């Protein structure tokens, strides 16, 4: 398994998992010595991004093809008659099996 963001252009892979739903995406110290357990605004925003990706149809079992993967740029991904632009940070949470 490799992150989607590490595939090269024209490479294909099958989505195996999307990380970030089971555990908090951020574990940080808050000013009052409490820790974030996924409930702060930053964590909720990140979880919303992952939920949106699943709503668009990118889920385990889907075959994806990288159309564009330039360094420091978002990825252009094709799957099931859909073209989707995914930021690199999110693409590193989508684990695929190379085909």
Secondary structure, 3 states (H helix, E strand, C coil): CEEHHHCCCCCEEEEEEECCCCCCCCCCECCCCCECCCCCHHHHHHHHHHHHHHHCCCCCCCEEEEEECCCCCCEEEEECCEEEEECHHHHCCEEEEEC
